[in-house]
Amino acid sequence: MKIFDIHSHFGPTSSGEDTSVHEMQCTLQSFGISKVGISCLSGNSMSMQNDLIYRAMQASPDFIEGYAFINPKAPDAVEEVEKCLSVYKMNGIKLHSWKHGYYPDNRPELHAIFDEIKKYDVHVQTHVGTAPLSTPYIWAEWARRYPEIDFVFTHTGYYEFGYSTIEAVKNLSNVKVETSGQMDVGVLKAAINILGPKRMVFGTDWPYKPVNIEIEKFSHFNLKDNELEDIFYRNAASLWREKI
């Protein structure tokens, strides 16, 4: 079955480990992944992080979809969105309130950022599940304010907010949940039963999670082939505006 990884990363890890585009591609392809979406969380310069992703996109355009990592506290955040989406042709935006250290409900700058994103018809990924800065409730409010933007809540709420994330987004049709790092069987079953496979999207959070486990965990849910296809690649293709 085709597999698209909608949520991974590129650049030095927090422990200083680094890898090349070729090494990343070989590793992910060895698990059957034929396309990956990446952002760079490494470093303190938003433009340098996004430039690194742009170079990776150029190195492997058929394999990599790039996302702009945007810090709303940066004075040039809107300009960086415009550059990454219009010039670099990136295919998504990554917001990470835990990494960047802000409460999403206390950043009015996000209005201008989302208004700029609306022009380009790309999805927004938000890190969800690390208290107190990245709870699902606050990001759900932004998704409610911008129904024309597709959102992906990564990790389905992670360790602390799995069920809460499902509850927060169940009536928000513009929000999908991403599955990497979510190892609570009950949470994943609830996402399948309440949101449905068409609102779940596969990711690995590479290089931080074991890719084989992220894939194999879906063998325990007795999903039909068409449901697995939705999770493993159709939903990602839709968010990337890709015809399949």
Sequence and secondary structure as in RCSB ss.txt:
>XXXX:A:sequence
MKIFDIHSHFGPTSSGEDTSVHEMQCTLQSFGISKVGISCLSGNSMSMQNDLIYRAMQASPDFIEGYAFINPKAP
DAVEEVEKCLSVYKMNGIKLHSWKHGYYPDNRPELHAIFDEIKKYDVHVQTHVGTAPLSTPYIWAEWARRYPEID
FVFTHTGYYEFGYSTIEAVKNLSNVKVETSGQMDVGVLKAAINILGPKRMVFGTDWPYKPVNIEIEKFSHFNLKD
NELEDIFYRNAASLWREKI
>XXXX:A:secstr
  EEEEEEE S  TTS    HHHHHHHHHTTTEEEEEEE   SS HHHHHHHHHHHHHH TTTEEE EE  TTST
THHHHHHIIIIIS   EEEE HHHHT  GGG THHHHHHHHHGGGT EEEEE  BTTTB HHHHHHHHHH TTS 
EEEEGGGTTT HHHHHHHHTT TTEEEE TT   HHHHHHIIIII GGGEE    TTSS HHHHHHGGGGS   H
HHHHIIIIIHHHHHTT   
